[in-house]
Amino acid sequence: GDHKEAGKLLALFNDEDRLATGFVIERAQLCTAIRRFRDYTPAEGDRVKPGGVILLYVEPRNFGLQRNQDKHILHLKYEWKLYDDRSTELQVPAWEQASLEEREDRLSVNGPVTEFYQSFKLPLPANLAMGHYRVKVTVTDAHSGKTDRVHVPIYVTAVEKR
């Protein structure tokens, strides 16, 4: 068969699938280590300590790219919110005061890419009570204006007294 023609048809099929599915967060995982795309060590559970740092792996899919001469520009924006078990949003000053560099990616790549991930080290407030919480991660594709959000559950354990 004609490999070039098959490659073109596969690329067309992938583009149509991407447009039909739309922008989504394909994965959001609490981790203990992140090495590269889809190479991470998931956390064994959702337990964290107040004042600790959570490590999140986030993988968006079907993001847009803007062509700029021979380069392609990826532009994603991020937001994090913390909710308790009653769905009350809790203030996390460290997240709210994150720098622009921590809140978005604007990357210039040599060709069209379809795979991308980001990792976040998010410090938790030291005054969190023991219990169930959710971290809402919102990712916005700045080129298309589309947004997706996921909730990652965590359980804050009691502070060990000495």
Long-range contacts (C-beta under 8 A, 24 or more apart in sequence): 14-114, 18-61, 18-62, 18-114, 19-62, 21-61, 21-62, 22-62, 22-146, 23-60, 23-61, 23-62, 23-63, 23-64, 23-141, 23-144, 23-146, 23-147, 23-148, 24-60, 24-61, 24-62, 24-148, 25-58, 25-59, 25-60, 25-61, 25-137, 25-139, 25-148, 25-149, 25-150, 26-59, 26-60, 26-61, 27-57, 27-58, 27-59, 27-117, 28-56, 28-57, 28-58, 28-59, 28-137, 28-150, 28-152, 29-56, 29-57, 29-152, 30-54, 30-55, 30-56, 30-152, 30-154, 31-55, 31-56, 31-57, 31-119, 34-117, 34-119, 36-117, 37-115, 37-116, 37-117, 38-117, 40-119, 45-155, 46-153, 46-154, 46-155, 47-154, 47-155, 47-156, 47-157, 48-124, 48-154, 48-155, 48-156, 48-157, 49-124, 49-156, 49-157, 49-159, 50-124, 50-125, 50-126, 50-127, 50-128, 50-129, 50-156, 50-159, 51-123, 51-124, 51-125, 51-126, 51-128, 52-123, 52-124, 53-121, 53-122, 53-123, 53-124, 54-121, 54-122, 54-124, 54-135, 54-154, 55-119, 55-120, 55-121, 55-122, 56-119, 56-120, 56-122, 56-135, 56-137, 56-152, 57-117, 57-119, 58-117, 58-118, 58-119, 58-120, 58-137, 58-139, 58-150, 59-116, 59-117, 59-118, 60-116, 60-118, 60-139, 60-141, 60-148, 61-114, 63-116, 63-141, 63-143, 63-144, 64-141, 64-143, 64-144, 65-109, 65-112, 65-113, 65-143, 66-143, 68-108, 70-110, 71-108, 71-109, 71-110, 72-108, 72-109, 72-110, 72-111, 72-112, 72-113, 73-106, 73-107, 73-108, 73-109, 73-143, 74-105, 74-106, 74-107, 74-109, 74-113, 74-116, 75-104, 75-105, 75-106, 75-107, 75-141, 75-142, 75-143, 76-104, 76-105, 76-116, 76-118, 76-139, 76-140, 76-141, 76-142, 77-103, 77-104, 77-139, 77-140, 77-142, 78-102, 78-103, 78-104, 78-105, 78-118, 78-120, 78-137, 78-138, 78-139, 78-140, 79-103, 79-137, 79-138, 79-140, 80-120, 80-122, 80-135, 80-136, 80-137, 80-138, 81-135, 81-136, 81-138, 82-124, 82-125, 82-133, 82-134, 82-135, 82-136, 83-133, 83-134, 83-135, 83-136, 83-151, 84-131, 84-132, 84-133, 85-131, 85-132, 85-133, 90-125, 90-128, 90-133, 92-122, 92-123, 92-124, 92-125, 94-122, 94-123, 95-122, 104-142, 106-142, 124-156, 128-156, 129-156, 130-156, 130-157, 130-158, 131-155, 131-156
